[in-house]
Amino acid sequence: MAKRFPIHPAKPELICWGCDKYCPADSMACGNGSDRTQHPVELFGPDWHSFGLNQSNEELDSSSTDGQGTTDKTDD
C-alpha cells in the first residue's frame, strides 16, 4: 500500500518525493544519480493541491470567452 502523500510537509527540501520511499535528499535509494524530485509545494506554491479544482460553473463559463465578452460559439 502506498504511503499517504503529505499536502504541506514541514521541510520538503530535505526529502526526495519521487517514489513511496521518501528518501533523504542526500541518500536516495532509487535515484540514478540525478537530483531529487521536488514536492509540488516547492514548484507550484502552497495551494498546489487545489489548483484548477475549485472553479465554479460561472468561472468556467467566463474562461471560455475570447476576452471581449463573446464566446466562440455562434448563435443560430
VOTORDREN-831318 format. One record per atom (N, C-alpha, C): y, z, x; residue in one letter. Coordinates in steps of 0.001 Angstrom, whole numbers, plus 500000, padded with zeros to 6 digits. Layout:
N
YZXA ...
END
This chain:
76
498820500000500842M 500000500000500000M 501241500000500886M 502217499225500536A 503442499118501311A 504312500358501116A 505056500694502141K 505988501818502038K 507162501419501160K 507776502394500541R 508990502138499756R 510111501771500709R 510860500746500383F 511954500283501231F 513208501072500898F 513794501774501884P 514986502585501609P 516219501722501341P 516982502078500334I 518182501323499983I 519332501656500920I 519521502936501214H 520601503383502099H 520041504319503172H 519431503778504229P 518907504650505283P 520041505304506068P 519766506463506644A 520797507221507366A 521293506476508608A 520395506009509437K 520775505301510667K 519925504032510793K 520285502971510067P 519439501772510050P 519348501064511398P 520307501287512270E 520317500603513566E 519237501113514516E 518582502214514190L 517562502783515067L 516152502284514760L 515999501500513702I 514674501082513255I 514625499569513101I 513454498981513385C 513205497573513099C 512639497490511687C 513229496675510844W 512850496591509433W 512002495359509145W 511368494773510158G 510642493522509997G 509323493613509267G 508699494762509220C 507412494913508526C 507299496341507991C 506134496704507530D 505936498038506952D 505782499144507990D 505776498800509272K 505614499826510306K 506902500579510587K 508057499932510413Y 509367500541510666Y 509409501206512044Y 509156500414513081C 509102500915514456C 510488501272514980C 510557502163515971P 511831502415516644P 512327501123517299P 513620500928517341A 514194499686517862A 513836499446519320A 513557500506520078D 513236500331521496D 511732500310521760D 510905500323520709S 509457500318520882S 508780499620519700S 509040498318519553M 508490497575518426M 507042497191518693M 506155497539517778A 504729497264517939A 504369495832517554A 505039495249516584C 504661493934516093C 505561492813516595C 506621493133517307G 507562492115517741G 507011491235518843G 507610490082518996N 507198489164520037N 508197489193521199N 508822490317521383G 509818490441522442G 511216490089521989G 511372489776520727S 512684489413520218S 513439490656519754S 514616490443519206D 515427491550518685D 514801492109517419D 515263493288517074R 514761493927515867R 515318493233514628R 514621493382513520T 515090492869512231T 516038493889511634T 517235493443511280Q 518232494352510738Q 517951494667509281Q 518398495841508863H 518315496251507467H 519378495472506689H 519119495114505430P 520112494374504650P 521471495064504535P 521511496394504586V 522799497085504515V 523657496753505740V 523034496450506872E 523773496056508071E 524317494637507947E 523607493800507232L 524010492403507106L 524965492146505947L 524703492774504802F 525430492443503584F 526302493557503024F 526267494741503617G 527094495843503153G 526357496801502242G 527009497885501846P 526346498946501100P 525894498560499691P 526430497494499112D 525997497095497767D 525021495924497801D 524281495785498892W 523362494659499080W 522285494595498007W 521826495738497524H 520715495780496573H 521089495329495167H 522373495266494867S 522787494851493534S 523515493512493541S 523547492834494655F 524269491569494760F 523654490517493839F 524444489995492925G 524002488942492038G 523176489389490856G 522892490657490722L 522033491120489638L 522788491696488456L 524031492080488646N 524764492781487595N 525820491909486923N 525604490620486866Q 526582489755486222Q 526319489714484723Q 527376489841483962S 527236489742482511S 527250488264482122S 526970487982480873N 526990486599480403N 528374485986480524N 529434486772480301E 530798486261480438E 531089485853481879E 530642486664482836E 530858486323484236E 530083485074484609E 528862484926484078L 528072483733484358L 528728482502483756L 529281482627482541D 529956481503481903D 531204481100482666D 531971482077483145S 533198481748483875S 532906481155485242S 531737481451485806S 531397480875487109S 530961479426486978S 530677478949485763S 530265477562485573S 531451476641485316S 532669477168485304T 533845476321485115T 534244475701486439T 535054474660486361D 535452473951487579D 536742474470488181D 537189475653487768G 538402476240488324G 539628475920487482G 539538474979486549Q 540666474600485710Q 540464475063484279Q 539426475884484067G 539180476379482726G 538295475460481913G 537860474350482477T 536978473451481757T 535600473488482383T 534609473252481563T 533259473246482064T 532852471838482440T 531714471726483099D 531208470418483493D 530576469671482342D 530322470364481239K 529692469742480071K 530704468884479326K 530215467857478695T 531099467023477863T 530830467363476410T 531873467461475624D 531737467751474197D 531571466455473442D 530558466411472567D 530302465207471777D 530846465348470396D 
END
